[in-house]
Amino acid sequence: MSTQSKKAILALENGVIFQGTAFGHLGETSGEVVFNTAQTGYQEILTDPSYAGQMVVMTYPLMGNYGANEYDIESQKIWTSGLIVSELSEIYSNYAAEFSLDEFLISQGVMGISGIDTRKLVRILRNEGAMRGYLSCEDLDNKSLVKKAQSIPKMEGMDLAKKVTTPESYSAEVEHAKFHVVAYDFGIKENILRMLTNVGCTVTVVNAKTAPHRVLALKPDGIFYSNGPGDPDAVKYAISHIQELLDEKKSGKTIPMFGICLGHQLLSLALGAKTFKMKFGHHGANHPVKNLMNGNIEITSQNHGFAVSQESLPNYLELTHINLYDNTVAGVRHKNLPIFCVQYHPEASPGPHDSHYLFDQFVEAMADAKREVES
């Protein structure tokens, strides 16, 4: 039986059932069900490590019409546990396409479902919040699938960074590099490395649990904290390591730090703020963010289910960006130290270049730190 004709069922933990058609790998899968409002970019979404442990619903109805390729990926594999679409295009047309979306999922052992009412599904998620789901084309018993969905661990308290991080350090080098950046990998995306090398940085990517003394031994000009999946408050080792690196007695100087997404949350936690689980999170490429430093509005790409509590920000952290959809924290900076972070993805470029200045800002912070040491 072809993947285009095999029945599949998606069961939510609240008992709602969706029947559709399986595609990609045939079997069973599960995860927290979230929705993404981007019209394109399914390949980048699938390979974004920040989606580990989640099944993604694409709100735009037609997916797969431009195929997939080896270039437009953000990591070595698909991290989403499942893909949920309204309509899967059997025909793809794009000069860069090398294979279909269906073939891409099959090659990675990832399951998808099409032919369901994604509008209804998204309404449920908006009203009731992101919830656990179970997808199968093997077990077709509704009660059994709902029970399986309810048995899945909740995202709260889950450290997924340790599952997606690089096992060993590696480098992204650039000729005549001006700065050396050590990047903590909690689920880093390829385009982040491109952006850092584009502004003249050689980047050493290290495992999420790398001890501070090993980072300092690399003599970095700056430290970057990447995006990633899961609950930031569960990544205790990263919070502790950041606090240790902030101890000037051990480092000898304050090293500029820049964080994105999970990195933003971890920096904020290490500096005394708190985080909370959002109702259904922010997942899409059309989120307006206001830069409170200059009043500019940036169109941003976002992917997070947790956020920093504005009320918990200590007085030495300044709110720099705010999400205009719901006024949640989208960026902060330390008032006295060269440390800043944002909740969105400036490397994803939906603006298309609205947020690239953040990488220049990081370079400027490293340059200022160098001049301070030399003087």
Phi, psi and omega in degrees: 000134182283159179294342182278358183227005181268127181294142176222153180231134173251122179247132176263157183296340180274003176096356179283137184242139173235129176254136180205205182242132180285146168214173187071215179290136179267124180168227180223152176202167182206169177160176173288130183268120178231161179242146179240131186265006179289144179279329179227181176095020182299328181290319177295322179296313182301324185262009176279116181301340180296344179267008179303135179083008183232148169256131188256129173263123176270123183285331177291133193291327186253125179231148176096359187287346176246011173071205181208164181207176183280342186276318188276052178241154183254353177198187187285347187204173171281130180255335177298144181275347178189157180236132184238119183226159176284310181223128176261121179285128178278345180245133176234147181216115180191135183300334183265354185293136178244337179199169181278164175299319178301313180296323179298314179294321178299316182296335182257359180069034182246137185264149174226164175223137178233172176080020177249165180278091182292335177296316178296316181298315181294323177301318179298315181293324178292320184280319185257345180099163177303139182217165181286144180219159178228130183240131183208147168241012179250303175271114182249021178268116186303312182297320179297317182291321177297318179298320178296319180298320181289344181269353180290138177299142178284157182291329178301131179083006185261121174267102179260349180300323182293341180273335185255348185291157177293136179290331181224154180293152174208167185236147169244104189258154177223142180294142178055042181298139179270333184218156176246120181249132170262123182251119172286126183264102173257006184139041189296144180264148182301323184290337174295317178296321177299316182295319179293319178290328179296334179261019171090026181248132164275134187243128170255116182267129184237158178300149183302335183261011183299129183292147181305321183295331177287325176293314180296330179294339178278355178054059181284149171275337179204158179238130180247137178245121191275173170294171177172173184266171170087188183273119181299326182292344179275347183269064187299322183296323180291319179299316179296318180294321178297315180298323179292321179290337178281349180282104185296337179294330182269324184272338181083342179198163176271113181276131177304139181229142181223130180231146178234133172059249177300323177300323176296316181293319181293318176299316181296318178297317181296333182265007172107359178276178178232158178239164178215157177279128180279162183296306177225005174073182177241117179219105181170179184242024185221032183271120178280130179237134177263126175277109184287349180281329182226357178084359181289150175254126180251135173270121192235159171262134182224150178202089179202147179249356177237158180215161176276133178285122181296324181294338184269355184296124176294162187292344178271359173254130182253131176289121183250334182221147179222139178283124184281350175289316185220011177063025175281161181295126178241358178179144175219163173216154177280136184288336186241345183241155181282065184229126176211160183199155180227153183273353182250185184248093181293341180280346185281339168061043176286344185292321008269347184236021186302326190246009181295338181301338182295326177289323174295323179297322177295317178298317179297321179296319178292322178295317179297319180295322178296315180296326181292321179292317182293331181276000000 
